[in-house]
Amino acid sequence: EVQLVESGGGLVQPGGSLRLSCAASGFTFSSYAMHWVRQAPGKGLEYVSAISSNGGSTYYANSVKDRFTISRDNSKNTLYLQMGSLRAEDTAVYYCARRVGGINTHCDYWGQGTLVTVSS
Amino acid sequence: QSVLTQPPSVSGAPGQRVTISCTGSSSNIGAGYDVHWYQQLPGTAPKLLIYGNSNRPSGVPDRFSGSKSGTSASLAITGLQAEDEADYYCQSYDNSLSGRNWVFGGGTKLTVL
């Protein structure tokens, strides 16, 4: 059974940093690209970042570029999102998701999400 | 302002048919990129509902169907049931001058009357 379990969320002050993790199981993690998608309270889904299966290519939404870094450790079946210079507008539930195939495809499995709150 | 435009809400009575539109542009849906749909029940993570414009993953009832034409796509739900009450999001890929990006619609809240 495919499972994605996010962790690392919490309360952080504006300007602070946080690292999210997503532990994957039930599939060959190193064969899939992965995404981070967030959802602000009461709002819709927003793509945040993506990484290729081998970690060689990374992609970022303009809203987080130069502040967030996506990475993965295929030996540990874990996806990461290092978030820096956090702002109030980064407050959201962050989901990791598995992408099937290339850029023109979908995410077929999602984690349960981890809440990040940026507030003083 | 989402790149893909969806109606904020739709509603229907049990047993009825409803459709949810997703309007894009020449840099995303109109460029030939596929449209995918996700269902998000209250308090839960999104779930894949339709992929590749019109394909259903295993386990999704055939009451759900998707289509795409030009710069738009639609999700249709027939035989509406109370358990269908949820938020629905379309998603595609955008290749505009402002950057390449995966994009979502703003979401549509379906209310079963």
Interface residues (C-beta under 8 A of the other chain):
Chain A: H35 V37 G44 L45 E46 Y47 A50 Y59 A61 N62 Y95 A97 V100 I103 N104 T105 H106 C107 D108 Y109 W110 G111 Q112 G113
Chain B: S2 Y33 D34 H36 Y38 Q40 T44 A45 P46 K47 L48 Y51 G52 P57 D87 Y89 Q91 Y93 S98 G99 R100 N101 W102 V103 F104 G105 G106 G107
